[in-house]
Amino acid sequence: TEDSQEKKSILSAERAWEILKHIKDEESFILGMDPKFARPDWMIITVLPVPPLSVRPAVIMYGSAKNQDDLTHKLADIIKS
C-alpha cells in the first residue's frame, strides 16, 4: 500500500549541520561525546583550509614535464565532491 512506502528525500550537508548544531550539550553527553572536546556538528567540515602553492609546489617529472603534487590532487578531489 502507499502508506507503507518510505518517503526518501535528499539531506544536504548544510541541513545536516543545522540539525546537529541544535543538539544540546546534555544530549551530546548521552551520545557519548564530551561537549568540551567534541560535538556532533563538529563532524561536518564547514571550513577547509587550503595551503598556498608555495607549500605544495609542482613536481618536475622526467624531462621537462610538470605535475601537481599529491596534496593538490587530493584538495581538488575534495572540492569536486
N, CA, C and O atoms as CSV, one atom per row, in Angstrom:
chain,resi,resn,atom,element,x,y,z
A,1,THR,N,N,0.840,-1.186,0.000
A,1,THR,CA,C,0.000,0.000,0.000
A,1,THR,C,C,0.880,1.243,0.000
A,1,THR,O,O,2.082,1.172,0.258
A,2,GLU,N,N,0.268,2.363,-0.290
A,2,GLU,CA,C,1.010,3.617,-0.329
A,2,GLU,C,C,1.461,4.057,1.056
A,2,GLU,O,O,2.505,4.697,1.184
A,3,ASP,N,N,0.703,3.730,2.087
A,3,ASP,CA,C,1.043,4.150,3.442
A,3,ASP,C,C,2.317,3.485,3.943
A,3,ASP,O,O,3.040,4.064,4.754
A,4,SER,N,N,2.600,2.278,3.472
A,4,SER,CA,C,3.767,1.551,3.968
A,4,SER,C,C,5.046,1.907,3.215
A,4,SER,O,O,6.128,1.470,3.609
A,5,GLN,N,N,4.949,2.685,2.146
A,5,GLN,CA,C,6.141,3.068,1.398
A,5,GLN,C,C,6.890,4.162,2.142
A,5,GLN,O,O,6.299,5.071,2.724
A,6,GLU,N,N,8.218,4.042,2.103
A,6,GLU,CA,C,9.046,5.044,2.766
A,6,GLU,C,C,9.209,6.258,1.870
A,6,GLU,O,O,9.344,6.133,0.653
A,7,LYS,N,N,9.195,7.425,2.480
A,7,LYS,CA,C,9.474,8.647,1.744
A,7,LYS,C,C,10.960,8.922,1.858
A,7,LYS,O,O,11.513,8.915,2.958
A,8,LYS,N,N,11.603,9.162,0.738
A,8,LYS,CA,C,13.024,9.468,0.744
A,8,LYS,C,C,13.218,10.888,0.256
A,8,LYS,O,O,12.558,11.337,-0.682
A,9,SER,N,N,14.133,11.587,0.905
A,9,SER,CA,C,14.474,12.930,0.462
A,9,SER,C,C,15.974,13.133,0.638
A,9,SER,O,O,16.617,12.467,1.449
A,10,ILE,N,N,16.504,14.048,-0.123
A,10,ILE,CA,C,17.936,14.336,-0.063
A,10,ILE,C,C,18.191,15.299,1.087
A,10,ILE,O,O,17.507,16.312,1.235
A,11,LEU,N,N,19.183,14.965,1.894
A,11,LEU,CA,C,19.566,15.799,3.030
A,11,LEU,C,C,20.923,16.415,2.713
A,11,LEU,O,O,21.921,15.703,2.600
A,12,SER,N,N,20.961,17.730,2.570
A,12,SER,CA,C,22.220,18.402,2.252
A,12,SER,C,C,23.112,18.447,3.490
A,12,SER,O,O,22.639,18.312,4.618
A,13,ALA,N,N,24.391,18.636,3.264
A,13,ALA,CA,C,25.336,18.737,4.376
A,13,ALA,C,C,25.012,19.947,5.244
A,13,ALA,O,O,25.160,19.898,6.465
A,14,GLU,N,N,24.575,21.024,4.619
A,14,GLU,CA,C,24.224,22.231,5.375
A,14,GLU,C,C,23.034,21.976,6.300
A,14,GLU,O,O,23.031,22.414,7.451
A,15,ARG,N,N,22.037,21.272,5.798
A,15,ARG,CA,C,20.858,20.961,6.624
A,15,ARG,C,C,21.225,19.999,7.748
A,15,ARG,O,O,20.756,20.152,8.876
A,16,ALA,N,N,22.063,19.006,7.445
A,16,ALA,CA,C,22.519,18.066,8.477
A,16,ALA,C,C,23.277,18.815,9.563
A,16,ALA,O,O,23.105,18.536,10.749
A,17,TRP,N,N,24.122,19.771,9.159
A,17,TRP,CA,C,24.878,20.568,10.126
A,17,TRP,C,C,23.936,21.389,11.002
A,17,TRP,O,O,24.154,21.497,12.209
A,18,GLU,N,N,22.891,21.969,10.409
A,18,GLU,CA,C,21.910,22.734,11.185
A,18,GLU,C,C,21.217,21.850,12.220
A,18,GLU,O,O,21.014,22.270,13.359
A,19,ILE,N,N,20.858,20.645,11.832
A,19,ILE,CA,C,20.200,19.715,12.761
A,19,ILE,C,C,21.149,19.353,13.899
A,19,ILE,O,O,20.769,19.399,15.069
A,20,LEU,N,N,22.383,18.992,13.553
A,20,LEU,CA,C,23.359,18.594,14.571
A,20,LEU,C,C,23.738,19.756,15.484
A,20,LEU,O,O,24.028,19.550,16.662
A,21,LYS,N,N,23.738,20.969,14.948
A,21,LYS,CA,C,24.093,22.160,15.732
A,21,LYS,C,C,23.100,22.403,16.867
A,21,LYS,O,O,23.463,22.959,17.904
A,22,HIS,N,N,21.857,21.990,16.673
A,22,HIS,CA,C,20.821,22.228,17.681
A,22,HIS,C,C,20.762,21.147,18.765
A,22,HIS,O,O,19.898,21.198,19.640
A,23,ILE,N,N,21.660,20.186,18.713
A,23,ILE,CA,C,21.714,19.171,19.775
A,23,ILE,C,C,22.311,19.818,21.020
A,23,ILE,O,O,23.388,20.412,20.963
A,24,LYS,N,N,21.621,19.703,22.124
A,24,LYS,CA,C,22.075,20.312,23.378
A,24,LYS,C,C,23.268,19.550,23.943
A,24,LYS,O,O,23.502,18.391,23.600
A,25,ASP,N,N,24.022,20.224,24.821
A,25,ASP,CA,C,25.203,19.606,25.433
A,25,ASP,C,C,24.837,18.341,26.208
A,25,ASP,O,O,25.577,17.358,26.181
A,26,GLU,N,N,23.700,18.368,26.897
A,26,GLU,CA,C,23.279,17.192,27.661
A,26,GLU,C,C,23.026,16.007,26.725
A,26,GLU,O,O,23.384,14.871,27.034
A,27,GLU,N,N,22.406,16.290,25.585
A,27,GLU,CA,C,22.136,15.233,24.605
A,27,GLU,C,C,23.434,14.728,23.975
A,27,GLU,O,O,23.567,13.540,23.681
A,28,SER,N,N,24.385,15.635,23.772
A,28,SER,CA,C,25.705,15.240,23.252
A,28,SER,C,C,26.378,14.275,24.214
A,28,SER,O,O,26.990,13.289,23.803
A,29,PHE,N,N,26.255,14.573,25.492
A,29,PHE,CA,C,26.859,13.716,26.512
A,29,PHE,C,C,26.217,12.329,26.493
A,29,PHE,O,O,26.908,11.322,26.639
A,30,ILE,N,N,24.896,12.277,26.313
A,30,ILE,CA,C,24.189,10.993,26.229
A,30,ILE,C,C,24.672,10.197,25.018
A,30,ILE,O,O,24.740,8.969,25.064
A,31,LEU,N,N,25.007,10.900,23.938
A,31,LEU,CA,C,25.518,10.251,22.729
A,31,LEU,C,C,26.969,9.789,22.879
A,31,LEU,O,O,27.530,9.173,21.973
A,32,GLY,N,N,27.572,10.096,24.040
A,32,GLY,CA,C,28.937,9.645,24.293
A,32,GLY,C,C,29.996,10.672,23.948
A,32,GLY,O,O,31.175,10.331,23.852
A,33,MET,N,N,29.600,11.923,23.759
A,33,MET,CA,C,30.554,12.980,23.425
A,33,MET,C,C,30.633,13.977,24.560
A,33,MET,O,O,29.608,14.428,25.071
A,34,ASP,N,N,31.844,14.321,24.955
A,34,ASP,CA,C,32.034,15.375,25.944
A,34,ASP,C,C,31.992,16.698,25.188
A,34,ASP,O,O,32.880,16.961,24.376
A,35,PRO,N,N,30.985,17.541,25.429
A,35,PRO,CA,C,30.830,18.774,24.657
A,35,PRO,C,C,32.014,19.733,24.753
A,35,PRO,O,O,32.147,20.636,23.927
A,36,LYS,N,N,32.872,19.544,25.752
A,36,LYS,CA,C,34.071,20.385,25.836
A,36,LYS,C,C,35.052,20.052,24.720
A,36,LYS,O,O,35.807,20.913,24.270
A,37,PHE,N,N,35.038,18.797,24.276
A,37,PHE,CA,C,36.031,18.331,23.313
A,37,PHE,C,C,35.441,17.912,21.973
A,37,PHE,O,O,36.145,17.940,20.963
A,38,ALA,N,N,34.181,17.529,21.936
A,38,ALA,CA,C,33.575,17.059,20.683
A,38,ALA,C,C,32.072,17.289,20.699
A,38,ALA,O,O,31.396,17.024,21.694
A,39,ARG,N,N,31.570,17.780,19.590
A,39,ARG,CA,C,30.132,17.959,19.421
A,39,ARG,C,C,29.734,17.335,18.089
A,39,ARG,O,O,30.557,17.259,17.178
A,40,PRO,N,N,28.496,16.890,17.960
A,40,PRO,CA,C,28.072,16.269,16.701
A,40,PRO,C,C,28.240,17.183,15.481
A,40,PRO,O,O,28.604,16.713,14.403
A,41,ASP,N,N,27.976,18.489,15.645
A,41,ASP,CA,C,28.089,19.399,14.498
A,41,ASP,C,C,29.535,19.618,14.061
A,41,ASP,O,O,29.777,20.096,12.952
A,42,TRP,N,N,30.489,19.280,14.908
A,42,TRP,CA,C,31.901,19.400,14.533
A,42,TRP,C,C,32.325,18.295,13.572
A,42,TRP,O,O,33.430,18.346,13.031
A,43,MET,N,N,31.478,17.304,13.349
A,43,MET,CA,C,31.823,16.185,12.464
A,43,MET,C,C,31.663,16.542,10.989
A,43,MET,O,O,32.063,15.772,10.116
A,44,ILE,N,N,31.081,17.705,10.710
A,44,ILE,CA,C,30.913,18.159,9.328
A,44,ILE,C,C,31.855,19.336,9.100
A,44,ILE,O,O,31.823,20.320,9.839
A,45,ILE,N,N,32.685,19.226,8.081
A,45,ILE,CA,C,33.655,20.284,7.773
A,45,ILE,C,C,32.913,21.474,7.173
A,45,ILE,O,O,32.226,21.343,6.161
A,46,THR,N,N,33.061,22.642,7.813
A,46,THR,CA,C,32.441,23.858,7.293
A,46,THR,C,C,33.477,24.802,6.700
A,46,THR,O,O,33.139,25.674,5.900
A,47,VAL,N,N,34.735,24.633,7.088
A,47,VAL,CA,C,35.837,25.440,6.561
A,47,VAL,C,C,36.959,24.492,6.182
A,47,VAL,O,O,37.365,23.650,6.984
A,48,LEU,N,N,37.460,24.625,4.969
A,48,LEU,CA,C,38.556,23.781,4.508
A,48,LEU,C,C,39.765,24.667,4.237
A,48,LEU,O,O,39.801,25.374,3.230
A,49,PRO,N,N,40.756,24.636,5.129
A,49,PRO,CA,C,41.952,25.444,4.880
A,49,PRO,C,C,42.739,24.871,3.703
A,49,PRO,O,O,42.980,23.666,3.630
A,50,VAL,N,N,43.129,25.738,2.800
A,50,VAL,CA,C,43.908,25.327,1.629
A,50,VAL,C,C,45.274,25.991,1.717
A,50,VAL,O,O,45.371,27.217,1.691
A,51,PRO,N,N,46.334,25.185,1.820
A,51,PRO,CA,C,47.674,25.769,1.911
A,51,PRO,C,C,48.072,26.438,0.596
A,51,PRO,O,O,47.638,26.013,-0.474
A,52,PRO,N,N,48.896,27.481,0.674
A,52,PRO,CA,C,49.314,28.174,-0.549
A,52,PRO,C,C,50.190,27.283,-1.435
A,52,PRO,O,O,50.725,26.268,-0.987
A,53,LEU,N,N,50.322,27.684,-2.689
A,53,LEU,CA,C,51.102,26.902,-3.646
A,53,LEU,C,C,52.559,26.736,-3.223
A,53,LEU,O,O,53.198,25.749,-3.588
A,54,SER,N,N,53.086,27.681,-2.464
A,54,SER,CA,C,54.488,27.563,-2.035
A,54,SER,C,C,54.698,26.354,-1.127
A,54,SER,O,O,55.811,25.835,-1.038
A,55,VAL,N,N,53.652,25.905,-0.460
A,55,VAL,CA,C,53.736,24.736,0.410
A,55,VAL,C,C,53.545,23.451,-0.390
A,55,VAL,O,O,54.018,22.388,0.013
A,56,ARG,N,N,52.859,23.548,-1.509
A,56,ARG,CA,C,52.599,22.376,-2.349
A,56,ARG,C,C,53.025,22.659,-3.792
A,56,ARG,O,O,52.185,22.746,-4.687
A,57,PRO,N,N,54.329,22.800,-4.011
A,57,PRO,CA,C,54.828,23.178,-5.343
A,57,PRO,C,C,54.641,22.064,-6.370
A,57,PRO,O,O,54.420,20.902,-6.028
A,58,ALA,N,N,54.738,22.457,-7.631
A,58,ALA,CA,C,54.635,21.492,-8.726
A,58,ALA,C,C,55.847,20.566,-8.695
A,58,ALA,O,O,56.951,20.974,-8.331
A,59,VAL,N,N,55.622,19.325,-9.078
A,59,VAL,CA,C,56.679,18.316,-9.110
A,59,VAL,C,C,57.169,18.205,-10.551
A,59,VAL,O,O,56.374,18.071,-11.481
A,60,ILE,N,N,58.482,18.263,-10.720
A,60,ILE,CA,C,59.048,18.122,-12.060
A,60,ILE,C,C,59.258,16.641,-12.337
A,60,ILE,O,O,59.989,15.952,-11.626
A,61,MET,N,N,58.601,16.173,-13.383
A,61,MET,CA,C,58.694,14.769,-13.764
A,61,MET,C,C,59.916,14.576,-14.660
A,61,MET,O,O,60.678,15.516,-14.889
A,62,TYR,N,N,60.096,13.385,-15.153
A,62,TYR,CA,C,61.206,13.098,-16.058
A,62,TYR,C,C,61.121,14.013,-17.272
A,62,TYR,O,O,60.050,14.194,-17.851
A,63,GLY,N,N,62.227,14.570,-17.640
A,63,GLY,CA,C,62.234,15.514,-18.751
A,63,GLY,C,C,61.849,16.884,-18.238
A,63,GLY,O,O,62.346,17.327,-17.204
A,64,SER,N,N,60.975,17.549,-18.948
A,64,SER,CA,C,60.572,18.899,-18.538
A,64,SER,C,C,59.103,18.967,-18.125
A,64,SER,O,O,58.575,20.051,-17.875
A,65,ALA,N,N,58.451,17.821,-18.053
A,65,ALA,CA,C,57.026,17.807,-17.697
A,65,ALA,C,C,56.835,18.145,-16.221
A,65,ALA,O,O,57.589,17.684,-15.364
A,66,LYS,N,N,55.817,18.953,-15.936
A,66,LYS,CA,C,55.486,19.314,-14.554
A,66,LYS,C,C,54.147,18.684,-14.194
A,66,LYS,O,O,53.272,18.509,-15.042
A,67,ASN,N,N,54.013,18.356,-12.942
A,67,ASN,CA,C,52.765,17.790,-12.446
A,67,ASN,C,C,52.514,18.362,-11.058
A,67,ASN,O,O,53.459,18.709,-10.348
A,68,GLN,N,N,51.257,18.463,-10.669
A,68,GLN,CA,C,50.933,18.950,-9.329
A,68,GLN,C,C,51.246,17.870,-8.302
A,68,GLN,O,O,51.196,16.679,-8.609
A,69,ASP,N,N,51.568,18.289,-7.088
A,69,ASP,CA,C,51.879,17.307,-6.045
A,69,ASP,C,C,50.603,16.610,-5.571
A,69,ASP,O,O,49.494,17.011,-5.924
A,70,ASP,N,N,50.778,15.574,-4.775
A,70,ASP,CA,C,49.648,14.747,-4.320
A,70,ASP,C,C,48.632,15.545,-3.511
A,70,ASP,O,O,47.429,15.319,-3.636
A,71,LEU,N,N,49.106,16.480,-2.681
A,71,LEU,CA,C,48.194,17.276,-1.859
A,71,LEU,C,C,47.255,18.105,-2.731
A,71,LEU,O,O,46.064,18.211,-2.438
A,72,THR,N,N,47.782,18.686,-3.788
A,72,THR,CA,C,46.952,19.476,-4.699
A,72,THR,C,C,45.890,18.603,-5.353
A,72,THR,O,O,44.741,19.023,-5.489
A,73,HIS,N,N,46.260,17.392,-5.758
A,73,HIS,CA,C,45.291,16.474,-6.358
A,73,HIS,C,C,44.197,16.098,-5.353
A,73,HIS,O,O,43.022,16.042,-5.716
A,74,LYS,N,N,44.567,15.843,-4.106
A,74,LYS,CA,C,43.572,15.476,-3.085
A,74,LYS,C,C,42.644,16.648,-2.777
A,74,LYS,O,O,41.439,16.455,-2.611
A,75,LEU,N,N,43.194,17.864,-2.699
A,75,LEU,CA,C,42.355,19.041,-2.465
A,75,LEU,C,C,41.351,19.211,-3.601
A,75,LEU,O,O,40.190,19.542,-3.360
A,76,ALA,N,N,41.790,18.988,-4.830
A,76,ALA,CA,C,40.882,19.087,-5.978
A,76,ALA,C,C,39.778,18.034,-5.877
A,76,ALA,O,O,38.621,18.324,-6.183
A,77,ASP,N,N,40.118,16.827,-5.455
A,77,ASP,CA,C,39.112,15.769,-5.288
A,77,ASP,C,C,38.065,16.164,-4.248
A,77,ASP,O,O,36.869,15.949,-4.445
A,78,ILE,N,N,38.529,16.744,-3.136
A,78,ILE,CA,C,37.608,17.149,-2.063
A,78,ILE,C,C,36.684,18.258,-2.545
A,78,ILE,O,O,35.480,18.223,-2.293
A,79,ILE,N,N,37.243,19.236,-3.233
A,79,ILE,CA,C,36.444,20.371,-3.695
A,79,ILE,C,C,35.426,19.934,-4.744
A,79,ILE,O,O,34.313,20.460,-4.777
A,80,LYS,N,N,35.788,18.980,-5.598
A,80,LYS,CA,C,34.869,18.491,-6.634
A,80,LYS,C,C,33.694,17.722,-6.043
A,80,LYS,O,O,32.607,17.716,-6.621
A,81,SER,N,N,33.899,17.075,-4.903
A,81,SER,CA,C,32.827,16.240,-4.350
A,81,SER,C,C,31.812,17.018,-3.560
A,81,SER,O,O,30.858,16.439,-3.040
